[in-house]
Amino acid sequence: MKTNLITKITLCGLLLNGIYANAQKTNLEVNSSKTITKIQPTMYGAFFEDINFAADGGLYAEMIKNRSFEFEVPLMGWEQPNTDKYALNKQSGSATIIKALENKTNPRFCRVLVNNDKVFEMINEGFRGMGIKKDAKYNLSLKAANHNGAIKKIIIQFIDKNKKVLGETSIVPTSTDWKGYTAQFTATQTEAKAKLKITFEGTGTIDLDMISLFPEDTWKNRKNGLRKDIVQLLYDMKPGFLRFPGGCIVEGRTLAQRYQWKKTVGDVENRETLINRWNTEFTHKPAPDYFQTFGLGFFEYFQLSEDLGAQPLPILSCGMACQFNTGELVPMDELDPYVQDALDLIEFANGGTETPWGRIRSEMGHPKPFNLKLIGVGNEQWGPQYIERFKVFEKAIKSKYPKMTIVSGAGPFPEGEFFDYGMQELKKLNAEIIDEHYYNSPKWFRENATRYDKYDRKGPKVFAGEYAAQSVAITSPDNKNNWECAFSEAAFMTGLERNAEVVNLTSYAPLMAHEEAWQWTPDLLWFNNLEAYGSANYYVQKLFATNRGTDLIAITKDGKPVTGQNNLFASAVKDSNSKEVIVKLVNTSAAAQEVNVALKGTKLQAKGTIITLTSPNLQDENSFANPKKISPTENGFNLKGDKAQTSLPPYSVTVLKLKMK
């Protein structure tokens, strides 16, 4: 038995030695003495679109669904469990919607008749429930007009599915006219699926509107602000820009449903509710309760950009509805209001407080300009109709704001007739930055790491504005944020970085999704009512963004760029701020690879840092149960002379960081 054990151990040792002996050995060279080009601060950014309940029910921390009764079904989100729709409810009560036309942006309110205050109740379901945390404080506000002083008290409670009370407060409505009221209460336990219950003391009629509920603990403690945990994940990425508000949501299914930024600024209660274009877009995940209240509007997007240290990149309608839907066009002789929206937005962002739109920004709490430098015209439109409209926008913007950089679009696909036509025409116009989109298989991303190697260095710059590897197929509900997708994107990103002369901005899309209310997969961040986590793709993005560097330098194998030879991809930068040389290596093979990196041109300290992101299985992914299953590990390593020697695990992304002397 002892002999057999020794034999087994010896055999295992021989097998392991054989594996490592057969690992790929690759010699690379980094030359840090020569800067190829500067890496733009905008190289890695974030793309926000209100899809997958990313705004209402997500980043925007409002907990009440349909707070102002403006959804197409005015009482959607609200239930009256003791009320019969087809009865007088003399033993209970009822809520009726009143439409007051004098208030054009928020015309509806709720008239409540209480016949029996021991029986009647209203319950709001929240966004797939309300996430509340034990001992956390919540701020409630509402507007009420208490007819004849009939209602003595409004009682507000958190309840669970068994109607157990999980926190309570009350409001005494003192005015017969409309008046705002606030109250605060504390949750007594943690519950992901709480609801808000409203009952009354007294009988009679009371009018209610703008019933709103926010956690007190928001990002930067702003009243009625953003979800702290989600913004923290974005902040940790250190994005160089924030693109908003989309995406196809910019265009709308019809022109009437397009995103109009002017309707999203000013007092929140005067922002006009609009159906979300992803509401019924996909039969696999319809969301008839998906609307935009615009509590998260353009002011808040600019403010978030500033918080993140990111350049704002607003995208505006060019007078074309989504071409995947109606494709409605504004006639060319009626385009002026759309162009004026673009000019007014620049004034809103950058104008002095003496200007009309700069004054509005100042009144909202931000007298200083937002320093807008980039603006996008259209999302992913295509064809001659887009080009002729883009020309009008470009002429008007450049005439008034010659230093403003304009982002144009090359359509929804990375190749084909639409793409070729758009690129050809935009180059004729000397377009500054062209937005390219690609949703493709992991294999496509690995095979296209050289996509920009032959792009004209003197032509338009590239914004890789929307991309994500699709594990199944584009728009498939079965797509996963699996590890193969993530490291394949990393391989592609080394090509983006290596071509920083051409590629100035990049962003994964979509940014985030609610666990139960998504329409599109895959997504960078996932959240539910209590928690949020980053996918494996998020950690790839974060690794590249937080190790962006300031100068592109060469990394080669036998004098050639490392673009997938032997399943190895690489890029290298130096950072003049942190005084570091940073090497990114992606091994997309199932075998480990031994790599020797000769570091030429700069004297380096002997001790460096190695950050590794890896997982053994292609289908592995992060989850709420295991949110950091695939996340970076950091260790020290020592140079041997001027060489960094390391073994790259199978399916891995590795970052080497070395301080310059």
C-alpha positions as CSV (number, residue, x, y, z in Angstrom):
1,M,0.0,0.0,0.0
2,K,2.8,2.4,0.9
3,T,4.6,1.6,-2.4
4,N,1.4,2.3,-4.4
5,L,1.0,5.7,-2.6
6,I,4.6,6.7,-3.4
7,T,4.1,5.6,-7.0
8,K,0.9,7.7,-7.2
9,I,2.6,10.7,-5.8
10,T,5.6,10.3,-8.2
11,L,3.2,9.9,-11.2
12,C,1.3,13.1,-10.1
13,G,4.5,15.0,-9.8
14,L,5.7,13.8,-13.3
15,L,2.3,14.8,-14.7
16,L,2.3,18.2,-13.1
17,N,5.9,18.8,-14.2
18,G,4.9,17.7,-17.7
19,I,2.0,20.2,-17.8
20,Y,4.2,23.1,-16.8
21,A,7.0,22.0,-19.0
22,N,4.6,22.0,-21.9
23,A,3.2,25.4,-21.0
24,Q,3.6,28.0,-23.8
25,K,6.7,30.1,-23.3
26,T,6.6,33.5,-24.9
27,N,9.2,36.3,-24.9
28,L,7.8,39.8,-25.1
29,E,9.4,43.2,-25.2
30,V,8.1,46.5,-23.8
31,N,9.7,49.7,-24.9
32,S,8.8,52.5,-22.5
33,S,11.3,55.1,-23.9
34,K,9.0,56.1,-26.8
35,T,5.4,57.3,-26.5
36,I,3.4,56.2,-29.5
37,T,0.4,58.4,-28.5
38,K,-1.3,59.9,-25.5
39,I,-4.1,57.8,-24.0
40,Q,-7.2,60.1,-23.8
41,P,-8.7,60.6,-20.3
42,T,-12.0,59.5,-22.0
43,M,-10.6,56.1,-23.1
44,Y,-12.7,54.0,-20.8
45,G,-16.2,55.3,-19.8
46,A,-19.7,54.3,-18.8
47,F,-22.8,54.2,-21.0
48,F,-26.1,54.8,-19.2
49,E,-29.4,54.0,-20.7
50,D,-32.8,53.6,-18.9
51,I,-33.3,50.0,-19.9
52,N,-33.7,47.1,-17.5
53,F,-35.3,49.5,-14.9
54,A,-31.9,51.2,-14.7
55,A,-33.4,54.6,-13.7
56,D,-36.8,54.3,-12.0
57,G,-36.5,51.3,-9.9
58,G,-32.7,51.3,-10.1
59,L,-30.2,54.1,-9.9
60,Y,-32.9,56.7,-9.1
61,A,-33.7,55.7,-5.5
62,E,-37.5,56.5,-5.6
63,M,-39.3,53.5,-4.1
64,I,-42.9,54.4,-5.1
65,K,-44.1,53.2,-8.5
66,N,-46.3,55.7,-10.2
67,R,-46.0,58.4,-7.5
68,S,-48.0,61.0,-9.3
69,F,-50.6,58.8,-11.0
70,E,-49.4,59.6,-14.5
71,F,-48.9,56.1,-16.0
72,E,-51.1,55.1,-18.9
73,V,-53.2,53.1,-16.3
74,P,-53.4,55.8,-13.7
75,L,-53.6,53.5,-10.7
76,M,-50.9,51.1,-11.9
77,G,-48.7,50.1,-9.0
78,W,-51.5,50.9,-6.5
79,E,-54.0,48.4,-5.1
80,Q,-57.0,48.8,-2.9
81,P,-57.5,45.4,-1.4
82,N,-60.8,46.2,0.4
83,T,-62.4,48.1,-2.5
84,D,-64.7,46.6,-5.2
85,K,-64.4,48.4,-8.5
86,Y,-68.0,47.7,-9.3
87,A,-69.6,48.8,-6.0
88,L,-70.1,52.0,-3.9
89,N,-67.8,50.7,-1.2
90,K,-69.9,52.2,1.6
91,Q,-68.1,50.0,4.1
92,S,-64.6,50.8,2.8
93,G,-63.7,53.6,0.4
94,S,-62.2,54.2,-3.0
95,A,-59.6,56.1,-5.0
96,T,-60.5,57.9,-8.2
97,I,-58.2,59.7,-10.6
98,I,-59.0,63.3,-11.4
99,K,-57.4,65.0,-14.4
100,A,-56.9,68.8,-14.0
101,L,-55.9,70.1,-17.4
102,E,-54.4,73.3,-16.1
103,N,-51.4,71.4,-15.0
104,K,-50.1,70.2,-18.3
105,T,-47.1,68.2,-17.2
106,N,-48.6,66.5,-14.1
107,P,-52.4,66.7,-14.7
108,R,-53.6,63.7,-12.6
109,F,-54.1,63.4,-8.9
110,C,-55.9,60.8,-6.7
111,R,-59.2,61.7,-4.9
112,V,-59.7,59.4,-2.0
113,L,-63.1,58.8,-0.5
114,V,-62.9,57.2,3.0
115,N,-66.2,55.7,4.1
116,N,-64.8,53.5,6.8
117,D,-61.3,54.3,8.0
118,K,-60.9,50.9,9.7
119,V,-61.3,49.1,6.4
120,F,-60.1,51.2,3.5
121,E,-56.4,51.1,2.5
122,M,-54.1,51.8,-0.4
123,I,-50.9,49.8,-1.1
124,N,-48.1,50.6,-3.4
125,E,-46.1,47.6,-4.7
126,G,-42.9,49.5,-5.5
127,F,-40.6,48.3,-8.2
128,R,-40.9,44.5,-7.9
129,G,-41.2,45.3,-4.2
130,M,-39.4,47.8,-2.0
131,G,-36.0,46.9,-0.5
132,I,-35.8,48.2,3.1
133,K,-33.0,47.6,5.6
134,K,-33.3,47.2,9.4
135,D,-32.7,50.5,11.2
136,A,-32.4,52.5,8.0
137,K,-34.4,55.7,7.8
138,Y,-36.8,56.5,4.9
139,N,-38.1,59.9,3.9
140,L,-41.7,60.2,2.8
141,S,-43.3,63.2,1.1
142,L,-46.7,63.9,-0.5
143,K,-49.0,66.6,-1.4
144,A,-52.5,66.7,0.0
145,A,-55.7,68.8,-0.1
146,N,-57.9,67.8,2.9
147,H,-61.5,68.7,2.0
148,N,-63.3,70.3,5.0
149,G,-60.6,68.9,7.3
150,A,-62.4,65.6,7.1
151,I,-59.3,63.4,7.3
152,K,-57.5,63.7,10.7
153,K,-54.4,61.6,10.0
154,I,-52.6,59.8,7.1
155,I,-50.9,56.6,8.4
156,I,-48.0,55.2,6.4
157,Q,-46.5,51.8,7.0
158,F,-44.0,49.3,5.5
159,I,-45.6,45.9,5.4
160,D,-44.4,42.4,4.3
161,K,-46.3,39.8,2.3
162,N,-48.0,38.7,5.5
163,K,-49.1,42.3,6.2
164,K,-46.8,42.5,9.2
165,V,-45.9,46.1,9.9
166,L,-42.1,46.8,9.4
167,G,-42.1,50.6,10.2
168,E,-44.7,53.3,10.6
169,T,-45.1,57.1,10.5
170,S,-48.0,59.5,10.1
171,I,-49.0,62.9,8.7
172,V,-51.6,65.3,9.9
173,P,-53.0,67.1,6.8
174,T,-53.8,70.6,8.0
175,S,-54.8,72.4,4.9
176,T,-57.9,72.3,2.7
177,D,-55.7,73.5,-0.2
178,W,-52.8,71.7,-1.8
179,K,-49.8,71.5,0.6
180,G,-46.7,69.5,0.8
181,Y,-46.0,67.2,3.8
182,T,-43.0,65.2,4.9
183,A,-42.3,62.5,7.4
184,Q,-39.5,60.1,8.3
185,F,-39.7,56.5,9.6
186,T,-37.3,53.6,10.3
187,A,-37.5,50.1,9.0
188,T,-37.7,47.5,11.8
189,Q,-36.3,44.7,9.7
190,T,-34.6,44.0,6.3
191,E,-37.1,43.0,3.6
192,A,-36.5,42.9,-0.2
193,K,-40.3,42.7,-1.0
194,A,-41.8,45.3,1.3
195,K,-44.8,47.4,0.2
196,L,-46.1,50.7,1.4
197,K,-49.5,50.8,3.0
198,I,-51.6,54.0,3.4
199,T,-54.6,54.2,5.8
200,F,-56.5,57.1,7.2
201,E,-58.2,58.4,10.4
202,G,-61.5,60.1,9.8
203,T,-64.1,59.8,7.0
204,G,-64.5,62.0,4.0
205,T,-62.5,63.1,0.9
206,I,-58.9,64.0,0.6
207,D,-56.8,64.6,-2.6
208,L,-53.3,63.1,-2.9
209,D,-50.4,63.6,-5.3
210,M,-46.7,63.1,-5.6
211,I,-46.5,60.4,-3.0
212,S,-42.7,59.8,-2.8
213,L,-40.4,57.7,-0.7
214,F,-36.6,57.6,-0.7
215,P,-33.9,56.1,1.6
216,E,-32.2,58.8,3.7
217,D,-28.9,57.2,2.9
218,T,-28.3,58.2,-0.8
219,W,-25.2,58.9,-2.8
220,K,-23.5,62.0,-1.2
221,N,-26.6,62.1,1.1
222,R,-28.5,64.1,-1.5
223,K,-32.2,64.4,-0.7
224,N,-34.3,62.3,-3.1
225,G,-31.1,61.2,-4.8
226,L,-29.4,58.1,-6.2
227,R,-28.8,54.6,-4.9
228,K,-25.5,54.7,-3.1
229,D,-24.4,51.1,-3.7
230,I,-24.9,51.4,-7.5
231,V,-23.1,54.7,-7.8
232,Q,-20.2,53.4,-5.8
233,L,-19.7,50.6,-8.3
234,L,-19.6,53.2,-11.0
235,Y,-17.3,55.5,-9.0
236,D,-14.9,52.6,-8.4
237,M,-14.5,52.1,-12.2
238,K,-13.1,55.6,-12.5
239,P,-14.9,56.2,-15.9
240,G,-13.5,58.9,-18.1
241,F,-16.9,59.9,-19.4
242,L,-20.6,59.2,-18.8
243,R,-22.7,58.9,-21.9
244,F,-26.5,59.5,-21.3
245,P,-29.4,59.1,-21.6
246,G,-28.9,56.3,-24.2
247,G,-29.1,54.5,-26.6
248,C,-32.3,53.9,-28.4
249,I,-34.2,55.7,-25.7
250,V,-32.9,58.9,-27.2
251,E,-34.8,58.2,-30.4
252,G,-38.1,56.8,-29.1
253,R,-40.3,54.4,-30.9
254,T,-42.0,57.5,-32.3
255,L,-40.8,61.1,-32.4
256,A,-43.5,61.9,-29.8
257,Q,-41.8,59.4,-27.5
258,R,-38.3,60.6,-28.0
259,Y,-36.2,61.8,-25.1
260,Q,-36.6,65.6,-24.7
261,W,-34.1,66.9,-22.2
262,K,-35.9,70.2,-21.5
263,K,-38.8,68.2,-20.0
264,T,-36.3,66.6,-17.5
265,V,-35.0,69.7,-15.8
266,G,-36.6,72.1,-13.3
267,D,-38.9,71.0,-10.4
268,V,-39.3,67.2,-10.3
269,E,-43.0,67.4,-9.9
270,N,-43.3,69.3,-13.2
271,R,-41.4,66.8,-15.2
272,E,-43.7,65.0,-17.6
273,T,-44.0,61.3,-17.3
274,L,-43.3,59.3,-20.5
275,I,-43.6,55.7,-21.5
276,N,-40.3,53.9,-21.6
277,R,-39.5,52.6,-25.1
278,W,-38.4,49.3,-23.7
279,N,-41.8,48.8,-22.1
280,T,-43.1,46.3,-24.7
281,E,-40.1,46.1,-27.0
282,F,-39.4,42.4,-26.4
283,T,-42.0,39.6,-26.1
284,H,-39.6,37.6,-24.0
285,K,-39.8,40.2,-21.2
286,P,-42.6,42.7,-21.5
287,A,-42.7,45.4,-18.9
288,P,-46.0,47.3,-19.2
289,D,-45.3,49.1,-15.9
290,Y,-42.0,50.7,-17.3
291,F,-42.3,54.5,-17.4
292,Q,-39.9,57.4,-17.1
293,T,-40.7,60.0,-14.4
294,F,-37.4,61.8,-15.2
295,G,-36.6,62.4,-11.5
296,L,-33.2,61.3,-13.0
297,G,-33.0,64.0,-15.7
298,F,-30.3,65.9,-17.5
299,F,-29.3,68.0,-14.5
300,E,-28.8,64.8,-12.4
301,Y,-26.8,63.2,-15.3
302,F,-24.5,66.2,-15.4
303,Q,-24.2,66.2,-11.6
304,L,-23.4,62.4,-11.6
305,S,-20.7,62.9,-14.3
306,E,-19.1,65.5,-12.1
307,D,-19.3,63.2,-9.1
308,L,-17.6,60.4,-11.0
309,G,-14.9,62.7,-12.4
310,A,-16.2,61.9,-15.8
311,Q,-16.8,64.1,-18.8
312,P,-20.5,64.3,-19.7
313,L,-21.5,63.0,-23.1
314,P,-25.2,63.8,-23.8
315,I,-26.7,62.2,-26.9
316,L,-29.6,64.1,-28.6
317,S,-32.3,63.3,-31.1
318,C,-31.5,64.3,-34.6
319,G,-35.2,64.2,-35.7
320,M,-35.3,60.4,-36.5
321,A,-37.3,57.9,-34.4
322,C,-35.8,54.5,-33.9
323,Q,-35.3,52.9,-37.3
324,F,-35.9,49.5,-35.7
325,N,-39.4,50.8,-34.9
326,T,-41.4,53.5,-36.8
327,G,-38.4,55.3,-38.2
328,E,-40.4,58.5,-38.3
329,L,-38.6,61.5,-39.8
330,V,-38.9,65.2,-39.0
331,P,-39.1,67.1,-42.4
332,M,-35.9,69.0,-43.1
333,D,-37.8,72.3,-43.0
334,E,-39.1,71.5,-39.5
335,L,-35.7,70.5,-38.0
336,D,-35.0,73.8,-36.3
337,P,-36.5,73.0,-32.9
338,Y,-34.4,69.9,-32.7
339,V,-31.2,71.9,-33.5
340,Q,-32.2,74.6,-31.0
341,D,-32.5,71.9,-28.3
342,A,-28.8,71.0,-29.0
343,L,-27.7,74.7,-28.8
344,D,-29.8,75.3,-25.6
345,L,-28.4,72.2,-24.0
346,I,-24.8,73.6,-24.5
347,E,-26.0,76.8,-22.9
348,F,-27.6,74.8,-20.0
349,A,-24.3,73.0,-19.4
350,N,-21.8,75.8,-20.0
351,G,-23.7,79.2,-20.1
352,G,-23.2,81.9,-17.5
353,T,-25.9,82.6,-15.0
354,E,-27.0,85.6,-17.0
355,T,-28.1,83.3,-19.9
356,P,-31.6,81.9,-19.9
357,W,-30.6,78.2,-19.6
358,G,-27.5,78.9,-17.5
359,R,-29.9,80.6,-15.0
360,I,-32.1,77.5,-14.9
361,R,-29.0,75.4,-14.1
362,S,-28.0,77.9,-11.4
363,E,-31.5,77.9,-9.9
364,M,-31.3,74.1,-9.7
365,G,-28.2,74.4,-7.5
366,H,-25.2,74.5,-9.8
367,P,-24.1,78.1,-10.6
368,K,-20.8,76.9,-12.0
369,P,-20.8,75.5,-15.6
370,F,-20.6,71.7,-16.1
371,N,-17.8,72.2,-18.7
372,L,-19.4,70.2,-21.5
373,K,-16.9,69.4,-24.3
374,L,-18.7,66.6,-26.2
375,I,-22.2,66.3,-27.6
376,G,-23.7,63.4,-29.7
377,V,-26.1,63.9,-32.6
378,G,-28.3,60.9,-33.0
379,N,-27.7,57.4,-31.6
380,E,-27.2,54.7,-34.2
381,Q,-29.1,56.1,-37.1
382,W,-28.2,55.2,-40.7
383,G,-28.7,56.1,-44.3
384,P,-28.9,59.4,-46.3
385,Q,-31.6,60.8,-44.0
386,Y,-29.2,60.7,-41.1
387,I,-26.3,62.3,-43.0
388,E,-28.4,65.2,-44.3
389,R,-29.7,65.9,-40.7
390,F,-26.3,65.6,-39.2
391,K,-24.9,68.3,-41.6
392,V,-27.5,70.8,-40.3
393,F,-26.7,70.1,-36.6
394,E,-22.9,70.2,-37.3
395,K,-23.2,73.6,-39.0
396,A,-25.3,75.2,-36.3
397,I,-23.3,73.8,-33.4
398,K,-19.9,74.7,-34.9
399,S,-21.1,78.2,-35.8
400,K,-22.0,79.0,-32.3
401,Y,-19.7,76.7,-30.3
402,P,-16.6,76.1,-32.6
403,K,-14.7,74.2,-29.8
404,M,-17.5,71.7,-29.1
405,T,-16.6,68.2,-30.3
406,I,-19.5,66.5,-32.0
407,V,-20.0,62.7,-31.9
408,S,-21.7,61.2,-35.0
409,G,-22.9,57.6,-35.5
410,A,-22.1,54.8,-38.0
411,G,-25.3,52.8,-37.4
412,P,-26.0,49.7,-35.4
413,F,-23.6,47.2,-36.9
414,P,-19.8,47.1,-37.2
415,E,-19.8,46.2,-40.9
416,G,-22.2,46.0,-43.9
417,E,-24.0,48.4,-46.1
418,F,-25.2,50.8,-43.4
419,F,-21.8,51.0,-41.8
420,D,-19.8,51.4,-45.0
421,Y,-22.1,54.2,-46.2
422,G,-22.1,56.1,-42.9
423,M,-18.3,55.9,-42.6
424,Q,-17.8,57.0,-46.2
425,E,-20.1,60.0,-45.8
426,L,-18.9,61.1,-42.4
427,K,-15.3,61.0,-43.5
428,K,-16.2,63.4,-46.3
429,L,-17.6,65.7,-43.7
430,N,-14.4,65.5,-41.7
431,A,-16.4,64.1,-38.8
432,E,-14.5,64.3,-35.5
433,I,-15.6,61.2,-33.6
434,I,-17.7,58.3,-35.0
435,D,-19.7,56.1,-32.7
436,E,-19.4,52.4,-33.6
437,H,-21.5,49.6,-32.0
438,Y,-20.8,45.9,-31.9
439,Y,-22.7,43.1,-30.2
440,N,-21.2,39.8,-31.3
441,S,-20.0,36.4,-30.2
442,P,-16.9,36.0,-27.9
443,K,-15.1,34.6,-30.9
444,W,-15.7,37.7,-32.9
445,F,-14.2,39.9,-30.2
446,R,-11.0,37.7,-30.1
447,E,-10.7,37.7,-33.9
448,N,-11.2,41.5,-34.2
449,A,-8.5,42.7,-31.8
450,T,-6.8,44.1,-34.9
451,R,-9.9,45.9,-36.1
452,Y,-8.3,49.4,-35.8
453,D,-4.8,48.5,-36.8
454,K,-5.2,49.9,-40.3
455,Y,-7.6,52.7,-39.6
456,D,-6.5,56.1,-41.0
457,R,-4.6,57.9,-38.3
458,K,-5.6,61.2,-39.8
459,G,-9.3,60.4,-40.2
460,P,-12.1,60.6,-37.6
461,K,-11.5,59.3,-34.1
462,V,-13.5,56.3,-32.9
463,F,-16.0,56.0,-30.0
464,A,-16.6,52.3,-29.4
465,G,-19.9,53.4,-27.8
466,E,-21.7,50.1,-27.3
467,Y,-20.2,46.7,-27.2
468,A,-20.6,43.4,-25.3
469,A,-19.9,39.8,-26.2
470,Q,-23.1,37.8,-26.6
471,S,-22.9,34.3,-25.3
472,V,-25.9,33.1,-27.3
473,A,-27.0,35.8,-29.8
474,I,-27.9,39.5,-29.8
475,T,-31.2,40.2,-28.0
476,S,-31.4,36.6,-26.7
477,P,-32.8,36.4,-23.2
478,D,-30.4,33.6,-22.6
479,N,-27.2,35.6,-22.9
480,K,-25.0,35.3,-19.8
481,N,-22.3,37.5,-18.3
482,N,-20.0,34.5,-18.4
483,W,-16.2,34.4,-18.2
484,E,-15.6,33.6,-21.9
485,C,-17.5,36.8,-22.8
486,A,-15.5,38.8,-20.3
487,F,-12.0,37.7,-21.2
488,S,-12.8,37.9,-24.9
489,E,-13.8,41.5,-24.4
490,A,-10.5,42.0,-22.6
491,A,-8.6,40.6,-25.6
492,F,-10.5,43.0,-27.9
493,M,-9.8,45.9,-25.5
494,T,-6.0,45.4,-25.8
495,G,-6.6,46.2,-29.5
496,L,-8.6,49.3,-28.6
497,E,-5.8,50.4,-26.3
498,R,-3.1,49.6,-28.8
499,N,-4.9,51.8,-31.3
500,A,-5.4,54.8,-28.9
501,E,-4.3,57.1,-31.8
502,V,-7.7,56.3,-33.3
503,V,-9.8,55.1,-30.5
504,N,-10.6,57.9,-28.0
505,L,-13.6,56.6,-26.1
506,T,-15.0,53.1,-25.3
507,S,-17.9,51.8,-23.2
508,Y,-19.7,48.5,-22.5
509,A,-23.4,48.4,-22.9
510,P,-25.9,48.2,-21.3
511,L,-24.7,49.4,-18.0
512,M,-27.1,47.8,-15.5
513,A,-30.1,45.6,-15.0
514,H,-32.7,44.8,-12.3
515,E,-32.6,41.1,-11.4
516,E,-36.3,40.7,-12.1
517,A,-37.1,43.6,-14.4
518,W,-34.5,43.3,-17.2
519,Q,-35.2,43.3,-20.9
520,W,-31.7,42.9,-22.3
521,T,-28.8,40.7,-21.5
522,P,-25.9,40.7,-20.8
523,D,-25.3,43.7,-18.6
524,L,-22.3,45.1,-16.7
525,L,-24.0,45.5,-13.3
526,W,-26.8,43.6,-11.7
527,F,-29.0,44.8,-8.9
528,N,-32.1,43.9,-6.9
529,N,-33.9,45.9,-4.3
530,L,-31.2,45.4,-1.7
531,E,-27.9,44.7,-3.4
532,A,-25.8,45.3,-6.5
533,Y,-22.8,43.5,-7.9
534,G,-20.4,43.7,-10.8
535,S,-20.3,41.0,-13.4
536,A,-17.0,39.5,-14.6
537,N,-17.2,41.9,-17.5
538,Y,-17.4,44.8,-14.9
539,Y,-14.1,43.7,-13.4
540,V,-12.5,43.6,-16.9
541,Q,-13.7,47.1,-17.5
542,K,-12.5,48.3,-14.1
543,L,-9.1,46.7,-14.6
544,F,-8.6,48.6,-17.8
545,A,-10.1,51.9,-16.7
546,T,-8.1,52.0,-13.4
547,N,-4.9,51.1,-15.2
548,R,-5.5,53.4,-18.2
549,G,-2.1,55.2,-18.1
550,T,-1.3,58.4,-19.9
551,D,1.0,57.2,-22.7
552,L,0.7,54.2,-25.1
553,I,4.0,52.3,-25.5
554,A,4.9,49.3,-27.6
555,I,4.7,45.7,-26.5
556,T,5.9,43.2,-29.1
557,K,6.7,39.6,-29.8
558,D,9.5,39.2,-32.4
559,G,8.9,42.9,-33.3
560,K,5.2,42.5,-34.0
561,P,2.2,43.5,-31.9
562,V,0.7,40.8,-29.7
563,T,-2.7,40.3,-31.3
564,G,-3.7,36.7,-30.6
565,Q,-0.7,34.7,-31.6
566,N,-0.8,31.5,-29.5
567,N,-4.0,32.9,-27.9
568,L,-2.1,35.7,-26.3
569,F,-3.1,39.4,-26.5
570,A,-1.3,42.3,-24.9
571,S,-1.1,46.1,-24.6
572,A,1.2,48.4,-22.6
573,V,1.1,51.9,-21.2
574,K,3.0,54.1,-18.9
575,D,1.5,56.5,-16.4
576,S,3.3,59.8,-16.0
577,N,1.2,60.6,-12.9
578,S,1.8,57.4,-10.9
579,K,5.2,56.9,-12.5
580,E,4.4,53.3,-13.5
581,V,4.7,51.0,-16.5
582,I,1.6,48.9,-16.9
583,V,1.3,45.8,-19.0
584,K,-2.0,44.1,-19.8
585,L,-1.9,40.4,-20.8
586,V,-4.8,38.2,-21.9
587,N,-4.5,34.4,-22.2
588,T,-7.5,33.1,-24.0
589,S,-6.3,29.5,-24.2
590,A,-7.1,26.5,-22.0
591,A,-3.4,26.1,-21.1
592,A,-1.2,28.2,-18.9
593,Q,1.4,30.3,-20.7
594,E,4.9,31.2,-19.4
595,V,5.7,34.8,-20.3
596,N,9.0,36.7,-20.1
597,V,8.5,40.4,-20.5
598,A,11.7,42.3,-21.2
599,L,11.3,45.9,-20.0
600,K,13.4,48.3,-22.0
601,G,13.9,52.0,-22.0
602,T,13.2,52.9,-18.3
603,K,14.8,51.9,-15.1
604,L,12.3,50.2,-12.9
605,Q,12.1,49.2,-9.2
606,A,12.7,45.5,-8.6
607,K,9.3,44.9,-6.9
608,G,6.1,45.1,-8.9
609,T,2.4,44.3,-8.5
610,I,0.6,41.6,-10.5
611,I,-3.2,41.6,-10.7
612,T,-4.9,38.5,-12.0
613,L,-8.5,38.0,-13.1
614,T,-9.3,34.3,-13.9
615,S,-11.7,31.5,-13.6
616,P,-11.3,27.9,-14.7
617,N,-14.6,27.5,-16.5
618,L,-15.8,29.4,-19.6
619,Q,-19.4,29.5,-18.2
620,D,-18.5,30.8,-14.8
621,E,-20.3,34.0,-13.8
622,N,-20.8,36.2,-10.7
623,S,-24.2,36.2,-9.0
624,F,-26.0,37.6,-5.9
625,A,-25.0,34.4,-4.1
626,N,-21.4,34.8,-5.1
627,P,-20.8,38.4,-6.3
628,K,-17.0,38.2,-6.4
629,K,-16.6,34.7,-7.7
630,I,-14.6,36.2,-10.6
631,S,-12.7,39.2,-9.2
632,P,-9.1,40.4,-9.2
633,T,-6.4,39.1,-6.9
634,E,-3.3,41.2,-6.3
635,N,0.2,40.0,-5.4
636,G,3.7,41.2,-5.4
637,F,6.4,39.9,-7.7
638,N,10.1,40.6,-8.4
639,L,11.9,41.5,-11.6
640,K,14.8,39.3,-12.7
641,G,17.1,41.9,-14.1
642,D,15.0,43.7,-16.6
643,K,12.6,40.8,-17.1
644,A,9.1,40.2,-15.6
645,Q,8.6,36.4,-15.6
646,T,5.2,35.0,-14.9
647,S,2.8,32.2,-15.7
648,L,-0.5,33.3,-17.1
649,P,-3.3,31.0,-15.9
650,P,-5.6,29.5,-18.5
651,Y,-8.4,31.9,-19.5
652,S,-7.0,34.9,-17.6
653,V,-6.5,38.7,-17.7
654,T,-3.3,39.8,-16.0
655,V,-2.0,43.3,-15.3
656,L,1.7,43.9,-14.4
657,K,2.5,47.2,-12.7
658,L,6.1,48.4,-12.2
659,K,7.2,51.7,-10.6
660,M,9.7,53.7,-12.5
661,K,12.9,54.8,-10.6
